[in-house]
């Protein structure tokens, strides 16, 4: 589940970045996803 969310956010971020339409929202979501992922990895 977590990997799916991270994958979707990464793909969306790359697509938006490539089309130079990247807004602040997708970057914030990507950062939140990375923080959650790192937090889960530290707890294991």
GUNU-218541 format. One record per residue: chain; residue in one letter; residue number from 0; x, y, z of N, C-alpha, C in turn. Coordinates in nm, 3 decimals. Example, Ala and Ser with C-alpha at 12.3 -4.5 7.8 and 13.67 -1.06 7.14 Angstrom:
BEGIN
@c: A	r: A	k: 0	n.x: 1.319	n.y: -0.569	n.z: 0.780	ca.x: 1.230	ca.y: -0.450	ca.z: 0.780	c.x: 1.320	c.y: -0.330	c.z: 0.780 .
@c: A	r: S	k: 1	n.x: 1.285	n.y: -0.225	n.z: 0.708	ca.x: 1.367	ca.y: -0.106	ca.z: 0.714	c.x: 1.290	c.y: 0.003	c.z: 0.787 .
This chain:
BEGIN
@c: A	r: X	k: 0	n.x: 0.083	n.y: -0.120	n.z: 0.000	ca.x: 0.000	ca.y: 0.000	ca.z: 0.000	c.x: 0.087	c.y: 0.125	c.z: 0.000 .
@c: A	r: X	k: 1	n.x: 0.182	n.y: 0.130	n.z: 0.093	ca.x: 0.270	ca.y: 0.247	ca.z: 0.102	c.x: 0.353	c.y: 0.262	c.z: -0.025 .
@c: A	r: X	k: 2	n.x: 0.405	n.y: 0.149	n.z: -0.076	ca.x: 0.485	ca.y: 0.155	ca.z: -0.199	c.x: 0.402	c.y: 0.203	c.z: -0.317 .
@c: A	r: X	k: 3	n.x: 0.276	n.y: 0.164	n.z: -0.320	ca.x: 0.187	ca.y: 0.208	ca.z: -0.429	c.x: 0.170	c.y: 0.359	c.z: -0.426 .
@c: A	r: X	k: 4	n.x: 0.145	n.y: 0.414	n.z: -0.306	ca.x: 0.127	ca.y: 0.559	ca.z: -0.292	c.x: 0.254	c.y: 0.633	c.z: -0.332 .
@c: A	r: X	k: 5	n.x: 0.368	n.y: 0.583	n.z: -0.285	ca.x: 0.495	ca.y: 0.647	ca.z: -0.320	c.x: 0.519	c.y: 0.641	c.z: -0.471 .
@c: A	r: X	k: 6	n.x: 0.490	n.y: 0.527	n.z: -0.530	ca.x: 0.506	ca.y: 0.510	ca.z: -0.675	c.x: 0.420	c.y: 0.607	c.z: -0.754 .
@c: A	r: X	k: 7	n.x: 0.294	n.y: 0.618	n.z: -0.714	ca.x: 0.202	ca.y: 0.708	ca.z: -0.783	c.x: 0.248	c.y: 0.853	c.z: -0.770 .
@c: A	r: X	k: 8	n.x: 0.290	n.y: 0.892	n.z: -0.649	ca.x: 0.338	ca.y: 1.029	ca.z: -0.629	c.x: 0.463	c.y: 1.057	c.z: -0.711 .
@c: A	r: X	k: 9	n.x: 0.555	n.y: 0.960	n.z: -0.716	ca.x: 0.677	ca.y: 0.980	ca.z: -0.795	c.x: 0.646	c.y: 0.995	c.z: -0.943 .
@c: A	r: X	k: 10	n.x: 0.558	n.y: 0.910	n.z: -0.995	ca.x: 0.521	ca.y: 0.918	ca.z: -1.137	c.x: 0.452	c.y: 1.050	c.z: -1.167 .
@c: A	r: X	k: 11	n.x: 0.358	n.y: 1.090	n.z: -1.079	ca.x: 0.288	ca.y: 1.218	ca.z: -1.100	c.x: 0.386	c.y: 1.335	c.z: -1.095 .
@c: A	r: X	k: 12	n.x: 0.480	n.y: 1.330	n.z: -0.999	ca.x: 0.578	ca.y: 1.438	ca.z: -0.986	c.x: 0.666	c.y: 1.445	c.z: -1.111 .
@c: A	r: X	k: 13	n.x: 0.711	n.y: 1.330	n.z: -1.160	ca.x: 0.795	ca.y: 1.328	ca.z: -1.280	c.x: 0.720	c.y: 1.381	c.z: -1.402 .
@c: A	r: X	k: 14	n.x: 0.595	n.y: 1.339	n.z: -1.418	ca.x: 0.515	ca.y: 1.386	ca.z: -1.532	c.x: 0.497	c.y: 1.538	c.z: -1.525 .
@c: A	r: X	k: 15	n.x: 0.459	n.y: 1.587	n.z: -1.408	ca.x: 0.439	ca.y: 1.732	ca.z: -1.393	c.x: 0.570	c.y: 1.807	c.z: -1.412 .
@c: A	r: X	k: 16	n.x: 0.680	n.y: 1.751	n.z: -1.362	ca.x: 0.810	ca.y: 1.816	ca.z: -1.375	c.x: 0.852	c.y: 1.822	c.z: -1.522 .
@c: A	r: X	k: 17	n.x: 0.830	n.y: 1.712	n.z: -1.593	ca.x: 0.869	ca.y: 1.708	ca.z: -1.735	c.x: 0.790	c.y: 1.810	c.z: -1.817 .
@c: A	r: X	k: 18	n.x: 0.664	n.y: 1.831	n.z: -1.783	ca.x: 0.582	ca.y: 1.928	ca.z: -1.855	c.x: 0.593	c.y: 2.068	c.z: -1.796 .
@c: A	r: X	k: 19	n.x: 0.680	n.y: 2.084	n.z: -1.697	ca.x: 0.706	ca.y: 2.214	ca.z: -1.633	c.x: 0.578	c.y: 2.279	c.z: -1.580 .
@c: A	r: X	k: 20	n.x: 0.491	n.y: 2.195	n.z: -1.524	ca.x: 0.367	ca.y: 2.243	ca.z: -1.464	c.x: 0.369	c.y: 2.213	c.z: -1.315 .
@c: A	r: X	k: 21	n.x: 0.487	n.y: 2.170	n.z: -1.267	ca.x: 0.498	ca.y: 2.125	ca.z: -1.128	c.x: 0.460	c.y: 2.237	c.z: -1.032 .
@c: A	r: X	k: 22	n.x: 0.359	n.y: 2.210	n.z: -0.953	ca.x: 0.315	ca.y: 2.309	ca.z: -0.853	c.x: 0.366	c.y: 2.270	c.z: -0.716 .
@c: A	r: X	k: 23	n.x: 0.337	n.y: 2.352	n.z: -0.618	ca.x: 0.384	ca.y: 2.327	ca.z: -0.483	c.x: 0.315	c.y: 2.208	c.z: -0.419 .
@c: A	r: X	k: 24	n.x: 0.190	n.y: 2.179	n.z: -0.459	ca.x: 0.112	ca.y: 2.074	ca.z: -0.393	c.x: 0.175	c.y: 1.937	c.z: -0.411 .
@c: A	r: X	k: 25	n.x: 0.215	n.y: 1.901	n.z: -0.532	ca.x: 0.271	ca.y: 1.768	ca.z: -0.555	c.x: 0.404	c.y: 1.754	c.z: -0.482 .
@c: A	r: X	k: 26	n.x: 0.479	n.y: 1.862	n.z: -0.471	ca.x: 0.606	ca.y: 1.854	ca.z: -0.399	c.x: 0.581	c.y: 1.832	c.z: -0.250 .
@c: A	r: X	k: 27	n.x: 0.480	n.y: 1.899	n.z: -0.196	ca.x: 0.445	ca.y: 1.880	ca.z: -0.055	c.x: 0.401	c.y: 1.737	c.z: -0.031 .
@c: A	r: X	k: 28	n.x: 0.318	n.y: 1.683	n.z: -0.120	ca.x: 0.273	ca.y: 1.544	ca.z: -0.106	c.x: 0.390	c.y: 1.447	c.z: -0.115 .
@c: A	r: X	k: 29	n.x: 0.483	n.y: 1.474	n.z: -0.206	ca.x: 0.599	ca.y: 1.388	ca.z: -0.220	c.x: 0.685	c.y: 1.390	c.z: -0.094 .
@c: A	r: X	k: 30	n.x: 0.707	n.y: 1.507	n.z: -0.038	ca.x: 0.785	ca.y: 1.519	ca.z: 0.085	c.x: 0.716	c.y: 1.446	c.z: 0.200 .
@c: A	r: X	k: 31	n.x: 0.583	n.y: 1.462	n.z: 0.210	ca.x: 0.508	ca.y: 1.392	ca.z: 0.316	c.x: 0.522	c.y: 1.241	c.z: 0.299 .
@c: A	r: X	k: 32	n.x: 0.510	n.y: 1.192	n.z: 0.177	ca.x: 0.522	ca.y: 1.049	ca.z: 0.152	c.x: 0.661	c.y: 0.999	c.z: 0.190 .
@c: A	r: X	k: 33	n.x: 0.764	n.y: 1.075	n.z: 0.158	ca.x: 0.900	ca.y: 1.034	ca.z: 0.193	c.x: 0.922	c.y: 1.034	c.z: 0.343 .
@c: A	r: X	k: 34	n.x: 0.866	n.y: 1.134	n.z: 0.413	ca.x: 0.879	ca.y: 1.139	ca.z: 0.559	c.x: 0.810	c.y: 1.018	c.z: 0.623 .
@c: A	r: X	k: 35	n.x: 0.690	n.y: 0.985	n.z: 0.575	ca.x: 0.617	ca.y: 0.869	ca.z: 0.628	c.x: 0.695	c.y: 0.742	c.z: 0.602 .
@c: A	r: X	k: 36	n.x: 0.751	n.y: 0.729	n.z: 0.483	ca.x: 0.829	ca.y: 0.610	ca.z: 0.447	c.x: 0.951	c.y: 0.596	c.z: 0.537 .
@c: A	r: X	k: 37	n.x: 1.024	n.y: 0.704	n.z: 0.556	ca.x: 1.144	ca.y: 0.701	ca.z: 0.642	c.x: 1.105	c.y: 0.668	c.z: 0.785 .
@c: A	r: X	k: 38	n.x: 0.996	n.y: 0.726	n.z: 0.834	ca.x: 0.949	ca.y: 0.699	ca.z: 0.970	c.x: 0.917	c.y: 0.550	c.z: 0.987 .
@c: A	r: X	k: 39	n.x: 0.851	n.y: 0.490	n.z: 0.887	ca.x: 0.817	ca.y: 0.349	ca.z: 0.896	c.x: 0.943	c.y: 0.261	c.z: 0.890 .
@c: A	r: X	k: 40	n.x: 1.041	n.y: 0.302	n.z: 0.812	ca.x: 1.164	ca.y: 0.224	ca.z: 0.802	c.x: 1.242	c.y: 0.230	c.z: 0.934 .
@c: A	r: X	k: 41	n.x: 1.242	n.y: 0.344	n.z: 1.000	ca.x: 1.314	ca.y: 0.360	ca.z: 1.127	c.x: 1.249	c.y: 0.275	c.z: 1.236 .
@c: A	r: X	k: 42	n.x: 1.115	n.y: 0.269	n.z: 1.236	ca.x: 1.044	ca.y: 0.193	ca.z: 1.339	c.x: 1.065	c.y: 0.043	c.z: 1.327 .
@c: A	r: X	k: 43	n.x: 1.100	n.y: -0.008	n.z: 1.209	ca.x: 1.115	ca.y: -0.153	ca.z: 1.189	c.x: 1.244	c.y: -0.205	c.z: 1.243 .
